[in-house]
Amino acid sequence: MLQDPHAEKLTQAIVAMGIALKMTVVAEGVETREQMNWLLAQGCHVGQGYFFSPPVAPDEVQQVIERIEVRLAH
């Protein structure tokens, strides 16, 4: 999305539409901190994707959440 100006404008429009409709905007497929920072700057509320974690087994979720919290605090 950050390398393609058309994709960037489309993403901005989708986020703006969600905000205008008073929805919680969730970005899927976030792969980098740069992408997440850009999405947050556009008003996106939440992200998910490999930037945070690959899919994990249910018994590993708590450990993954703790690792994500530590990483995002820096």
CHARMM internal coordinates of N, CA and C (Angstrom, degrees):
IC EDIT
DIST 1 N 1 CA 1.4392
DIST 1 CA 1 C 1.5192
ANGL 1 N 1 CA 1 C 110.89
DIST 1 C 2 N 1.3275
ANGL 1 CA 1 C 2 N 117.77
DIHE 1 N 1 CA 1 C 2 N -33.86
DIST 2 N 2 CA 1.4653
ANGL 1 C 2 N 2 CA 119.19
DIHE 1 CA 1 C 2 N 2 CA -177.36
DIST 2 CA 2 C 1.5256
ANGL 2 N 2 CA 2 C 112.49
DIHE 1 C 2 N 2 CA 2 C -81.63
DIST 2 C 3 N 1.3282
ANGL 2 CA 2 C 3 N 118.14
DIHE 2 N 2 CA 2 C 3 N -13.07
DIST 3 N 3 CA 1.4560
ANGL 2 C 3 N 3 CA 120.92
DIHE 2 CA 2 C 3 N 3 CA 179.00
DIST 3 CA 3 C 1.5262
ANGL 3 N 3 CA 3 C 111.89
DIHE 2 C 3 N 3 CA 3 C -95.81
DIST 3 C 4 N 1.3113
ANGL 3 CA 3 C 4 N 117.83
DIHE 3 N 3 CA 3 C 4 N -14.63
DIST 4 N 4 CA 1.4672
ANGL 3 C 4 N 4 CA 122.07
DIHE 3 CA 3 C 4 N 4 CA -176.52
DIST 4 CA 4 C 1.5270
ANGL 4 N 4 CA 4 C 109.03
DIHE 3 C 4 N 4 CA 4 C -116.75
DIST 4 C 5 N 1.3315
ANGL 4 CA 4 C 5 N 117.67
DIHE 4 N 4 CA 4 C 5 N 111.94
DIST 5 N 5 CA 1.4694
ANGL 4 C 5 N 5 CA 119.71
DIHE 4 CA 4 C 5 N 5 CA -177.44
DIST 5 CA 5 C 1.5306
ANGL 5 N 5 CA 5 C 113.34
DIHE 4 C 5 N 5 CA 5 C -59.99
DIST 5 C 6 N 1.3268
ANGL 5 CA 5 C 6 N 117.57
DIHE 5 N 5 CA 5 C 6 N -31.85
DIST 6 N 6 CA 1.4627
ANGL 5 C 6 N 6 CA 119.88
DIHE 5 CA 5 C 6 N 6 CA 178.23
DIST 6 CA 6 C 1.5251
ANGL 6 N 6 CA 6 C 110.62
DIHE 5 C 6 N 6 CA 6 C -68.44
DIST 6 C 7 N 1.3217
ANGL 6 CA 6 C 7 N 116.67
DIHE 6 N 6 CA 6 C 7 N -43.19
DIST 7 N 7 CA 1.4652
ANGL 6 C 7 N 7 CA 120.65
DIHE 6 CA 6 C 7 N 7 CA 177.94
DIST 7 CA 7 C 1.5256
ANGL 7 N 7 CA 7 C 110.62
DIHE 6 C 7 N 7 CA 7 C -64.57
DIST 7 C 8 N 1.3176
ANGL 7 CA 7 C 8 N 116.90
DIHE 7 N 7 CA 7 C 8 N -38.09
DIST 8 N 8 CA 1.4621
ANGL 7 C 8 N 8 CA 121.07
DIHE 7 CA 7 C 8 N 8 CA 178.46
DIST 8 CA 8 C 1.5301
ANGL 8 N 8 CA 8 C 110.79
DIHE 7 C 8 N 8 CA 8 C -62.26
DIST 8 C 9 N 1.3376
ANGL 8 CA 8 C 9 N 116.66
DIHE 8 N 8 CA 8 C 9 N -47.12
DIST 9 N 9 CA 1.4730
ANGL 8 C 9 N 9 CA 120.19
DIHE 8 CA 8 C 9 N 9 CA 179.39
DIST 9 CA 9 C 1.5200
ANGL 9 N 9 CA 9 C 111.43
DIHE 8 C 9 N 9 CA 9 C -64.51
DIST 9 C 10 N 1.3165
ANGL 9 CA 9 C 10 N 117.17
DIHE 9 N 9 CA 9 C 10 N -39.12
DIST 10 N 10 CA 1.4663
ANGL 9 C 10 N 10 CA 120.83
DIHE 9 CA 9 C 10 N 10 CA 178.33
DIST 10 CA 10 C 1.5265
ANGL 10 N 10 CA 10 C 110.40
DIHE 9 C 10 N 10 CA 10 C -64.03
DIST 10 C 11 N 1.3194
ANGL 10 CA 10 C 11 N 116.64
DIHE 10 N 10 CA 10 C 11 N -43.32
DIST 11 N 11 CA 1.4627
ANGL 10 C 11 N 11 CA 120.56
DIHE 10 CA 10 C 11 N 11 CA 178.88
DIST 11 CA 11 C 1.5229
ANGL 11 N 11 CA 11 C 110.76
DIHE 10 C 11 N 11 CA 11 C -63.76
DIST 11 C 12 N 1.3307
ANGL 11 CA 11 C 12 N 117.33
DIHE 11 N 11 CA 11 C 12 N -42.77
DIST 12 N 12 CA 1.4609
ANGL 11 C 12 N 12 CA 120.61
DIHE 11 CA 11 C 12 N 12 CA 176.58
DIST 12 CA 12 C 1.5285
ANGL 12 N 12 CA 12 C 110.65
DIHE 11 C 12 N 12 CA 12 C -57.89
DIST 12 C 13 N 1.3195
ANGL 12 CA 12 C 13 N 116.84
DIHE 12 N 12 CA 12 C 13 N -43.62
DIST 13 N 13 CA 1.4627
ANGL 12 C 13 N 13 CA 121.04
DIHE 12 CA 12 C 13 N 13 CA -178.47
DIST 13 CA 13 C 1.5321
ANGL 13 N 13 CA 13 C 111.07
DIHE 12 C 13 N 13 CA 13 C -65.53
DIST 13 C 14 N 1.3200
ANGL 13 CA 13 C 14 N 117.35
DIHE 13 N 13 CA 13 C 14 N -40.96
DIST 14 N 14 CA 1.4656
ANGL 13 C 14 N 14 CA 120.68
DIHE 13 CA 13 C 14 N 14 CA 179.85
DIST 14 CA 14 C 1.5254
ANGL 14 N 14 CA 14 C 110.73
DIHE 13 C 14 N 14 CA 14 C -65.22
DIST 14 C 15 N 1.3328
ANGL 14 CA 14 C 15 N 116.56
DIHE 14 N 14 CA 14 C 15 N -44.29
DIST 15 N 15 CA 1.4707
ANGL 14 C 15 N 15 CA 120.11
DIHE 14 CA 14 C 15 N 15 CA 178.47
DIST 15 CA 15 C 1.5339
ANGL 15 N 15 CA 15 C 109.51
DIHE 14 C 15 N 15 CA 15 C -62.49
DIST 15 C 16 N 1.3251
ANGL 15 CA 15 C 16 N 117.30
DIHE 15 N 15 CA 15 C 16 N -45.27
DIST 16 N 16 CA 1.4688
ANGL 15 C 16 N 16 CA 120.99
DIHE 15 CA 15 C 16 N 16 CA -179.71
DIST 16 CA 16 C 1.5270
ANGL 16 N 16 CA 16 C 111.13
DIHE 15 C 16 N 16 CA 16 C -61.76
DIST 16 C 17 N 1.3119
ANGL 16 CA 16 C 17 N 116.95
DIHE 16 N 16 CA 16 C 17 N -39.47
DIST 17 N 17 CA 1.4571
ANGL 16 C 17 N 17 CA 120.63
DIHE 16 CA 16 C 17 N 17 CA 178.73
DIST 17 CA 17 C 1.5355
ANGL 17 N 17 CA 17 C 110.51
DIHE 16 C 17 N 17 CA 17 C -64.15
DIST 17 C 18 N 1.3253
ANGL 17 CA 17 C 18 N 117.07
DIHE 17 N 17 CA 17 C 18 N -44.72
DIST 18 N 18 CA 1.4582
ANGL 17 C 18 N 18 CA 120.19
DIHE 17 CA 17 C 18 N 18 CA 177.79
DIST 18 CA 18 C 1.5194
ANGL 18 N 18 CA 18 C 112.04
DIHE 17 C 18 N 18 CA 18 C -60.37
DIST 18 C 19 N 1.3243
ANGL 18 CA 18 C 19 N 116.21
DIHE 18 N 18 CA 18 C 19 N -42.91
DIST 19 N 19 CA 1.4631
ANGL 18 C 19 N 19 CA 120.64
DIHE 18 CA 18 C 19 N 19 CA 178.61
DIST 19 CA 19 C 1.5234
ANGL 19 N 19 CA 19 C 110.34
DIHE 18 C 19 N 19 CA 19 C -63.91
DIST 19 C 20 N 1.3373
ANGL 19 CA 19 C 20 N 117.19
DIHE 19 N 19 CA 19 C 20 N -44.21
DIST 20 N 20 CA 1.4663
ANGL 19 C 20 N 20 CA 121.01
DIHE 19 CA 19 C 20 N 20 CA -179.97
DIST 20 CA 20 C 1.5273
ANGL 20 N 20 CA 20 C 111.56
DIHE 19 C 20 N 20 CA 20 C -61.55
DIST 20 C 21 N 1.3232
ANGL 20 CA 20 C 21 N 116.42
DIHE 20 N 20 CA 20 C 21 N -30.60
DIST 21 N 21 CA 1.4668
ANGL 20 C 21 N 21 CA 121.45
DIHE 20 CA 20 C 21 N 21 CA 178.31
DIST 21 CA 21 C 1.5307
ANGL 21 N 21 CA 21 C 112.75
DIHE 20 C 21 N 21 CA 21 C -88.33
DIST 21 C 22 N 1.3406
ANGL 21 CA 21 C 22 N 115.14
DIHE 21 N 21 CA 21 C 22 N 6.92
DIST 22 N 22 CA 1.4666
ANGL 21 C 22 N 22 CA 122.43
DIHE 21 CA 21 C 22 N 22 CA 179.09
DIST 22 CA 22 C 1.5311
ANGL 22 N 22 CA 22 C 112.17
DIHE 21 C 22 N 22 CA 22 C 57.72
DIST 22 C 23 N 1.3294
ANGL 22 CA 22 C 23 N 114.81
DIHE 22 N 22 CA 22 C 23 N 40.51
DIST 23 N 23 CA 1.4605
ANGL 22 C 23 N 23 CA 121.77
DIHE 22 CA 22 C 23 N 23 CA 178.46
DIST 23 CA 23 C 1.5214
ANGL 23 N 23 CA 23 C 109.55
DIHE 22 C 23 N 23 CA 23 C -101.58
DIST 23 C 24 N 1.3143
ANGL 23 CA 23 C 24 N 116.56
DIHE 23 N 23 CA 23 C 24 N 156.72
DIST 24 N 24 CA 1.4570
ANGL 23 C 24 N 24 CA 121.21
DIHE 23 CA 23 C 24 N 24 CA 169.64
DIST 24 CA 24 C 1.5180
ANGL 24 N 24 CA 24 C 106.48
DIHE 23 C 24 N 24 CA 24 C -79.68
DIST 24 C 25 N 1.3238
ANGL 24 CA 24 C 25 N 116.63
DIHE 24 N 24 CA 24 C 25 N 122.18
DIST 25 N 25 CA 1.4618
ANGL 24 C 25 N 25 CA 121.86
DIHE 24 CA 24 C 25 N 25 CA -176.44
DIST 25 CA 25 C 1.5229
ANGL 25 N 25 CA 25 C 108.98
DIHE 24 C 25 N 25 CA 25 C -94.70
DIST 25 C 26 N 1.3325
ANGL 25 CA 25 C 26 N 115.93
DIHE 25 N 25 CA 25 C 26 N 121.98
DIST 26 N 26 CA 1.4623
ANGL 25 C 26 N 26 CA 122.91
DIHE 25 CA 25 C 26 N 26 CA -179.47
DIST 26 CA 26 C 1.5194
ANGL 26 N 26 CA 26 C 108.65
DIHE 25 C 26 N 26 CA 26 C -116.76
DIST 26 C 27 N 1.3236
ANGL 26 CA 26 C 27 N 117.05
DIHE 26 N 26 CA 26 C 27 N 123.41
DIST 27 N 27 CA 1.4616
ANGL 26 C 27 N 27 CA 122.02
DIHE 26 CA 26 C 27 N 27 CA 176.52
DIST 27 CA 27 C 1.5197
ANGL 27 N 27 CA 27 C 108.81
DIHE 26 C 27 N 27 CA 27 C -93.88
DIST 27 C 28 N 1.3066
ANGL 27 CA 27 C 28 N 116.52
DIHE 27 N 27 CA 27 C 28 N 128.68
DIST 28 N 28 CA 1.4606
ANGL 27 C 28 N 28 CA 121.36
DIHE 27 CA 27 C 28 N 28 CA 177.23
DIST 28 CA 28 C 1.5166
ANGL 28 N 28 CA 28 C 109.45
DIHE 27 C 28 N 28 CA 28 C -105.00
DIST 28 C 29 N 1.3111
ANGL 28 CA 28 C 29 N 116.17
DIHE 28 N 28 CA 28 C 29 N 149.93
DIST 29 N 29 CA 1.4567
ANGL 28 C 29 N 29 CA 120.69
DIHE 28 CA 28 C 29 N 29 CA 176.62
DIST 29 CA 29 C 1.5086
ANGL 29 N 29 CA 29 C 114.33
DIHE 28 C 29 N 29 CA 29 C 82.45
DIST 29 C 30 N 1.3248
ANGL 29 CA 29 C 30 N 117.76
DIHE 29 N 29 CA 29 C 30 N 23.50
DIST 30 N 30 CA 1.4669
ANGL 29 C 30 N 30 CA 121.39
DIHE 29 CA 29 C 30 N 30 CA 179.16
DIST 30 CA 30 C 1.5313
ANGL 30 N 30 CA 30 C 108.31
DIHE 29 C 30 N 30 CA 30 C -71.82
DIST 30 C 31 N 1.3218
ANGL 30 CA 30 C 31 N 115.94
DIHE 30 N 30 CA 30 C 31 N 123.17
DIST 31 N 31 CA 1.4591
ANGL 30 C 31 N 31 CA 120.48
DIHE 30 CA 30 C 31 N 31 CA -176.44
DIST 31 CA 31 C 1.5219
ANGL 31 N 31 CA 31 C 114.45
DIHE 30 C 31 N 31 CA 31 C -112.08
DIST 31 C 32 N 1.3498
ANGL 31 CA 31 C 32 N 118.13
DIHE 31 N 31 CA 31 C 32 N -19.60
DIST 32 N 32 CA 1.4686
ANGL 31 C 32 N 32 CA 120.17
DIHE 31 CA 31 C 32 N 32 CA -176.40
DIST 32 CA 32 C 1.5285
ANGL 32 N 32 CA 32 C 110.65
DIHE 31 C 32 N 32 CA 32 C -136.19
DIST 32 C 33 N 1.3253
ANGL 32 CA 32 C 33 N 114.87
DIHE 32 N 32 CA 32 C 33 N 158.66
DIST 33 N 33 CA 1.4718
ANGL 32 C 33 N 33 CA 120.59
DIHE 32 CA 32 C 33 N 33 CA 175.08
DIST 33 CA 33 C 1.5303
ANGL 33 N 33 CA 33 C 109.79
DIHE 32 C 33 N 33 CA 33 C -61.85
DIST 33 C 34 N 1.3311
ANGL 33 CA 33 C 34 N 116.71
DIHE 33 N 33 CA 33 C 34 N -38.51
DIST 34 N 34 CA 1.4593
ANGL 33 C 34 N 34 CA 120.85
DIHE 33 CA 33 C 34 N 34 CA 179.21
DIST 34 CA 34 C 1.5284
ANGL 34 N 34 CA 34 C 110.96
DIHE 33 C 34 N 34 CA 34 C -58.42
DIST 34 C 35 N 1.3218
ANGL 34 CA 34 C 35 N 117.00
DIHE 34 N 34 CA 34 C 35 N -44.48
DIST 35 N 35 CA 1.4672
ANGL 34 C 35 N 35 CA 120.64
DIHE 34 CA 34 C 35 N 35 CA 177.57
DIST 35 CA 35 C 1.5322
ANGL 35 N 35 CA 35 C 110.65
DIHE 34 C 35 N 35 CA 35 C -61.72
DIST 35 C 36 N 1.3337
ANGL 35 CA 35 C 36 N 117.15
DIHE 35 N 35 CA 35 C 36 N -46.07
DIST 36 N 36 CA 1.4661
ANGL 35 C 36 N 36 CA 120.23
DIHE 35 CA 35 C 36 N 36 CA -177.87
DIST 36 CA 36 C 1.5191
ANGL 36 N 36 CA 36 C 110.59
DIHE 35 C 36 N 36 CA 36 C -64.62
DIST 36 C 37 N 1.3194
ANGL 36 CA 36 C 37 N 117.27
DIHE 36 N 36 CA 36 C 37 N -41.83
DIST 37 N 37 CA 1.4691
ANGL 36 C 37 N 37 CA 120.15
DIHE 36 CA 36 C 37 N 37 CA 178.27
DIST 37 CA 37 C 1.5258
ANGL 37 N 37 CA 37 C 111.02
DIHE 36 C 37 N 37 CA 37 C -61.57
DIST 37 C 38 N 1.3287
ANGL 37 CA 37 C 38 N 116.60
DIHE 37 N 37 CA 37 C 38 N -42.19
DIST 38 N 38 CA 1.4656
ANGL 37 C 38 N 38 CA 120.43
DIHE 37 CA 37 C 38 N 38 CA 178.94
DIST 38 CA 38 C 1.5289
ANGL 38 N 38 CA 38 C 109.95
DIHE 37 C 38 N 38 CA 38 C -63.47
DIST 38 C 39 N 1.3331
ANGL 38 CA 38 C 39 N 117.10
DIHE 38 N 38 CA 38 C 39 N -45.16
DIST 39 N 39 CA 1.4645
ANGL 38 C 39 N 39 CA 121.23
DIHE 38 CA 38 C 39 N 39 CA 179.51
DIST 39 CA 39 C 1.5294
ANGL 39 N 39 CA 39 C 111.27
DIHE 38 C 39 N 39 CA 39 C -61.21
DIST 39 C 40 N 1.3135
ANGL 39 CA 39 C 40 N 117.14
DIHE 39 N 39 CA 39 C 40 N -43.40
DIST 40 N 40 CA 1.4683
ANGL 39 C 40 N 40 CA 120.67
DIHE 39 CA 39 C 40 N 40 CA 177.70
DIST 40 CA 40 C 1.5285
ANGL 40 N 40 CA 40 C 110.62
DIHE 39 C 40 N 40 CA 40 C -61.53
DIST 40 C 41 N 1.3259
ANGL 40 CA 40 C 41 N 116.50
DIHE 40 N 40 CA 40 C 41 N -40.95
DIST 41 N 41 CA 1.4685
ANGL 40 C 41 N 41 CA 120.57
DIHE 40 CA 40 C 41 N 41 CA 179.22
DIST 41 CA 41 C 1.5330
ANGL 41 N 41 CA 41 C 111.64
DIHE 40 C 41 N 41 CA 41 C -64.15
DIST 41 C 42 N 1.3298
ANGL 41 CA 41 C 42 N 117.04
DIHE 41 N 41 CA 41 C 42 N -27.07
DIST 42 N 42 CA 1.4598
ANGL 41 C 42 N 42 CA 121.20
DIHE 41 CA 41 C 42 N 42 CA 177.92
DIST 42 CA 42 C 1.5286
ANGL 42 N 42 CA 42 C 112.26
DIHE 41 C 42 N 42 CA 42 C -82.41
DIST 42 C 43 N 1.3385
ANGL 42 CA 42 C 43 N 116.64
DIHE 42 N 42 CA 42 C 43 N -10.00
DIST 43 N 43 CA 1.4599
ANGL 42 C 43 N 43 CA 120.23
DIHE 42 CA 42 C 43 N 43 CA 179.52
DIST 43 CA 43 C 1.5141
ANGL 43 N 43 CA 43 C 114.60
DIHE 42 C 43 N 43 CA 43 C 107.66
DIST 43 C 44 N 1.3195
ANGL 43 CA 43 C 44 N 116.78
DIHE 43 N 43 CA 43 C 44 N 1.62
DIST 44 N 44 CA 1.4733
ANGL 43 C 44 N 44 CA 120.50
DIHE 43 CA 43 C 44 N 44 CA 177.23
DIST 44 CA 44 C 1.5268
ANGL 44 N 44 CA 44 C 108.78
DIHE 43 C 44 N 44 CA 44 C -62.55
DIST 44 C 45 N 1.3163
ANGL 44 CA 44 C 45 N 117.03
DIHE 44 N 44 CA 44 C 45 N 140.41
DIST 45 N 45 CA 1.4554
ANGL 44 C 45 N 45 CA 121.64
DIHE 44 CA 44 C 45 N 45 CA -174.74
DIST 45 CA 45 C 1.5255
ANGL 45 N 45 CA 45 C 114.10
DIHE 44 C 45 N 45 CA 45 C -91.38
DIST 45 C 46 N 1.3312
ANGL 45 CA 45 C 46 N 117.12
DIHE 45 N 45 CA 45 C 46 N -37.93
DIST 46 N 46 CA 1.4586
ANGL 45 C 46 N 46 CA 121.60
DIHE 45 CA 45 C 46 N 46 CA -171.67
DIST 46 CA 46 C 1.5188
ANGL 46 N 46 CA 46 C 109.11
DIHE 45 C 46 N 46 CA 46 C -143.21
DIST 46 C 47 N 1.3267
ANGL 46 CA 46 C 47 N 116.24
DIHE 46 N 46 CA 46 C 47 N 149.96
DIST 47 N 47 CA 1.4559
ANGL 46 C 47 N 47 CA 120.51
DIHE 46 CA 46 C 47 N 47 CA 174.87
DIST 47 CA 47 C 1.5142
ANGL 47 N 47 CA 47 C 110.90
DIHE 46 C 47 N 47 CA 47 C -132.63
DIST 47 C 48 N 1.3024
ANGL 47 CA 47 C 48 N 115.18
DIHE 47 N 47 CA 47 C 48 N 156.05
DIST 48 N 48 CA 1.4559
ANGL 47 C 48 N 48 CA 120.45
DIHE 47 CA 47 C 48 N 48 CA 173.40
DIST 48 CA 48 C 1.5110
ANGL 48 N 48 CA 48 C 107.87
DIHE 47 C 48 N 48 CA 48 C -144.70
DIST 48 C 49 N 1.3092
ANGL 48 CA 48 C 49 N 115.94
DIHE 48 N 48 CA 48 C 49 N 153.42
DIST 49 N 49 CA 1.4564
ANGL 48 C 49 N 49 CA 120.32
DIHE 48 CA 48 C 49 N 49 CA 179.25
DIST 49 CA 49 C 1.5088
ANGL 49 N 49 CA 49 C 111.05
DIHE 48 C 49 N 49 CA 49 C 149.09
DIST 49 C 50 N 1.3194
ANGL 49 CA 49 C 50 N 115.65
DIHE 49 N 49 CA 49 C 50 N -173.42
DIST 50 N 50 CA 1.4615
ANGL 49 C 50 N 50 CA 121.06
DIHE 49 CA 49 C 50 N 50 CA -175.30
DIST 50 CA 50 C 1.5236
ANGL 50 N 50 CA 50 C 113.06
DIHE 49 C 50 N 50 CA 50 C -65.50
DIST 50 C 51 N 1.3299
ANGL 50 CA 50 C 51 N 118.56
DIHE 50 N 50 CA 50 C 51 N -18.73
DIST 51 N 51 CA 1.4724
ANGL 50 C 51 N 51 CA 119.34
DIHE 50 CA 50 C 51 N 51 CA 174.14
DIST 51 CA 51 C 1.5272
ANGL 51 N 51 CA 51 C 110.11
DIHE 50 C 51 N 51 CA 51 C -58.50
DIST 51 C 52 N 1.3101
ANGL 51 CA 51 C 52 N 115.54
DIHE 51 N 51 CA 51 C 52 N -36.09
DIST 52 N 52 CA 1.4557
ANGL 51 C 52 N 52 CA 120.61
DIHE 51 CA 51 C 52 N 52 CA -178.58
DIST 52 CA 52 C 1.5209
ANGL 52 N 52 CA 52 C 111.00
DIHE 51 C 52 N 52 CA 52 C -87.96
DIST 52 C 53 N 1.3282
ANGL 52 CA 52 C 53 N 117.04
DIHE 52 N 52 CA 52 C 53 N -47.72
DIST 53 N 53 CA 1.4611
ANGL 52 C 53 N 53 CA 120.59
DIHE 52 CA 52 C 53 N 53 CA -179.12
DIST 53 CA 53 C 1.5145
ANGL 53 N 53 CA 53 C 110.14
DIHE 52 C 53 N 53 CA 53 C -176.61
DIST 53 C 54 N 1.3316
ANGL 53 CA 53 C 54 N 116.66
DIHE 53 N 53 CA 53 C 54 N 146.38
DIST 54 N 54 CA 1.4576
ANGL 53 C 54 N 54 CA 118.42
DIHE 53 CA 53 C 54 N 54 CA 167.56
DIST 54 CA 54 C 1.5336
ANGL 54 N 54 CA 54 C 108.09
DIHE 53 C 54 N 54 CA 54 C -72.69
DIST 54 C 55 N 1.3201
ANGL 54 CA 54 C 55 N 118.67
DIHE 54 N 54 CA 54 C 55 N 169.40
DIST 55 N 55 CA 1.4651
ANGL 54 C 55 N 55 CA 119.98
DIHE 54 CA 54 C 55 N 55 CA 177.09
DIST 55 CA 55 C 1.5348
ANGL 55 N 55 CA 55 C 110.46
DIHE 54 C 55 N 55 CA 55 C -56.92
DIST 55 C 56 N 1.3319
ANGL 55 CA 55 C 56 N 115.63
DIHE 55 N 55 CA 55 C 56 N 141.69
DIST 56 N 56 CA 1.4692
ANGL 55 C 56 N 56 CA 120.23
DIHE 55 CA 55 C 56 N 56 CA -179.99
DIST 56 CA 56 C 1.5299
ANGL 56 N 56 CA 56 C 109.65
DIHE 55 C 56 N 56 CA 56 C -133.83
DIST 56 C 57 N 1.3102
ANGL 56 CA 56 C 57 N 114.69
DIHE 56 N 56 CA 56 C 57 N 162.49
DIST 57 N 57 CA 1.4638
ANGL 56 C 57 N 57 CA 121.19
DIHE 56 CA 56 C 57 N 57 CA 176.69
DIST 57 CA 57 C 1.5315
ANGL 57 N 57 CA 57 C 109.00
DIHE 56 C 57 N 57 CA 57 C -69.81
DIST 57 C 58 N 1.3341
ANGL 57 CA 57 C 58 N 117.31
DIHE 57 N 57 CA 57 C 58 N 151.83
DIST 58 N 58 CA 1.4706
ANGL 57 C 58 N 58 CA 120.79
DIHE 57 CA 57 C 58 N 58 CA -178.17
DIST 58 CA 58 C 1.5286
ANGL 58 N 58 CA 58 C 113.64
DIHE 57 C 58 N 58 CA 58 C -53.41
DIST 58 C 59 N 1.3077
ANGL 58 CA 58 C 59 N 118.14
DIHE 58 N 58 CA 58 C 59 N -36.85
DIST 59 N 59 CA 1.4673
ANGL 58 C 59 N 59 CA 119.48
DIHE 58 CA 58 C 59 N 59 CA -177.49
DIST 59 CA 59 C 1.5275
ANGL 59 N 59 CA 59 C 112.94
DIHE 58 C 59 N 59 CA 59 C -74.66
DIST 59 C 60 N 1.3296
ANGL 59 CA 59 C 60 N 117.97
DIHE 59 N 59 CA 59 C 60 N -5.83
DIST 60 N 60 CA 1.4694
ANGL 59 C 60 N 60 CA 121.79
DIHE 59 CA 59 C 60 N 60 CA 178.70
DIST 60 CA 60 C 1.5269
ANGL 60 N 60 CA 60 C 112.83
DIHE 59 C 60 N 60 CA 60 C -101.91
DIST 60 C 61 N 1.3255
ANGL 60 CA 60 C 61 N 117.68
DIHE 60 N 60 CA 60 C 61 N -5.98
DIST 61 N 61 CA 1.4644
ANGL 60 C 61 N 61 CA 121.43
DIHE 60 CA 60 C 61 N 61 CA -172.72
DIST 61 CA 61 C 1.5283
ANGL 61 N 61 CA 61 C 112.18
DIHE 60 C 61 N 61 CA 61 C -59.19
DIST 61 C 62 N 1.3040
ANGL 61 CA 61 C 62 N 118.54
DIHE 61 N 61 CA 61 C 62 N -46.80
DIST 62 N 62 CA 1.4689
ANGL 61 C 62 N 62 CA 120.78
DIHE 61 CA 61 C 62 N 62 CA -177.95
DIST 62 CA 62 C 1.5257
ANGL 62 N 62 CA 62 C 111.64
DIHE 61 C 62 N 62 CA 62 C -59.96
DIST 62 C 63 N 1.3337
ANGL 62 CA 62 C 63 N 117.22
DIHE 62 N 62 CA 62 C 63 N -42.48
DIST 63 N 63 CA 1.4613
ANGL 62 C 63 N 63 CA 120.34
DIHE 62 CA 62 C 63 N 63 CA 178.45
DIST 63 CA 63 C 1.5280
ANGL 63 N 63 CA 63 C 111.05
DIHE 62 C 63 N 63 CA 63 C -63.60
DIST 63 C 64 N 1.3090
ANGL 63 CA 63 C 64 N 116.93
DIHE 63 N 63 CA 63 C 64 N -40.31
DIST 64 N 64 CA 1.4672
ANGL 63 C 64 N 64 CA 120.96
DIHE 63 CA 63 C 64 N 64 CA 179.18
DIST 64 CA 64 C 1.5229
ANGL 64 N 64 CA 64 C 110.31
DIHE 63 C 64 N 64 CA 64 C -64.44
DIST 64 C 65 N 1.3154
ANGL 64 CA 64 C 65 N 117.41
DIHE 64 N 64 CA 64 C 65 N -43.96
DIST 65 N 65 CA 1.4650
ANGL 64 C 65 N 65 CA 121.15
DIHE 64 CA 64 C 65 N 65 CA 178.52
DIST 65 CA 65 C 1.5212
ANGL 65 N 65 CA 65 C 110.36
DIHE 64 C 65 N 65 CA 65 C -58.61
DIST 65 C 66 N 1.3079
ANGL 65 CA 65 C 66 N 117.17
DIHE 65 N 65 CA 65 C 66 N -44.04
DIST 66 N 66 CA 1.4701
ANGL 65 C 66 N 66 CA 120.82
DIHE 65 CA 65 C 66 N 66 CA 179.67
DIST 66 CA 66 C 1.5242
ANGL 66 N 66 CA 66 C 110.74
DIHE 65 C 66 N 66 CA 66 C -62.80
DIST 66 C 67 N 1.3420
ANGL 66 CA 66 C 67 N 118.23
DIHE 66 N 66 CA 66 C 67 N -41.92
DIST 67 N 67 CA 1.4742
ANGL 66 C 67 N 67 CA 120.98
DIHE 66 CA 66 C 67 N 67 CA 178.43
DIST 67 CA 67 C 1.5249
ANGL 67 N 67 CA 67 C 110.80
DIHE 66 C 67 N 67 CA 67 C -64.53
DIST 67 C 68 N 1.3234
ANGL 67 CA 67 C 68 N 117.05
DIHE 67 N 67 CA 67 C 68 N -41.09
DIST 68 N 68 CA 1.4621
ANGL 67 C 68 N 68 CA 120.63
DIHE 67 CA 67 C 68 N 68 CA 178.64
DIST 68 CA 68 C 1.5219
ANGL 68 N 68 CA 68 C 111.01
DIHE 67 C 68 N 68 CA 68 C -62.89
DIST 68 C 69 N 1.3211
ANGL 68 CA 68 C 69 N 116.97
DIHE 68 N 68 CA 68 C 69 N -44.73
DIST 69 N 69 CA 1.4679
ANGL 68 C 69 N 69 CA 120.15
DIHE 68 CA 68 C 69 N 69 CA 179.90
DIST 69 CA 69 C 1.5096
ANGL 69 N 69 CA 69 C 111.60
DIHE 68 C 69 N 69 CA 69 C -60.27
DIST 69 C 70 N 1.3187
ANGL 69 CA 69 C 70 N 117.48
DIHE 69 N 69 CA 69 C 70 N -41.51
DIST 70 N 70 CA 1.4719
ANGL 69 C 70 N 70 CA 121.44
DIHE 69 CA 69 C 70 N 70 CA 178.87
DIST 70 CA 70 C 1.5229
ANGL 70 N 70 CA 70 C 109.76
DIHE 69 C 70 N 70 CA 70 C -64.76
DIST 70 C 71 N 1.3369
ANGL 70 CA 70 C 71 N 116.47
DIHE 70 N 70 CA 70 C 71 N -45.73
DIST 71 N 71 CA 1.4718
ANGL 70 C 71 N 71 CA 120.33
DIHE 70 CA 70 C 71 N 71 CA -177.87
DIST 71 CA 71 C 1.5287
ANGL 71 N 71 CA 71 C 111.00
DIHE 70 C 71 N 71 CA 71 C -64.96
DIST 71 C 72 N 1.3046
ANGL 71 CA 71 C 72 N 118.84
DIHE 71 N 71 CA 71 C 72 N -40.64
DIST 72 N 72 CA 1.4613
ANGL 71 C 72 N 72 CA 120.85
DIHE 71 CA 71 C 72 N 72 CA -178.59
DIST 72 CA 72 C 1.5169
ANGL 72 N 72 CA 72 C 112.90
DIHE 71 C 72 N 72 CA 72 C -73.51
DIST 72 C 73 N 1.3104
ANGL 72 CA 72 C 73 N 117.66
DIHE 72 N 72 CA 72 C 73 N -20.09
DIST 73 N 73 CA 1.4605
ANGL 72 C 73 N 73 CA 121.03
DIHE 72 CA 72 C 73 N 73 CA 179.19
DIST 73 CA 73 C 1.5334
ANGL 73 N 73 CA 73 C 111.42
DIHE 72 C 73 N 73 CA 73 C -72.74
DIST 73 C 74 N 1.3235
ANGL 73 CA 73 C 74 N 117.79
DIHE 73 N 73 CA 73 C 74 N -17.08
DIST 74 N 74 CA 1.4686
ANGL 73 C 74 N 74 CA 120.94
DIHE 73 CA 73 C 74 N 74 CA -178.06
DIST 74 CA 74 C 1.4738
ANGL 74 N 74 CA 74 C 112.40
DIHE 73 C 74 N 74 CA 74 C -94.89
END
COOR INIT
IC SEED 1 N 1 CA 1 C
IC BUILD
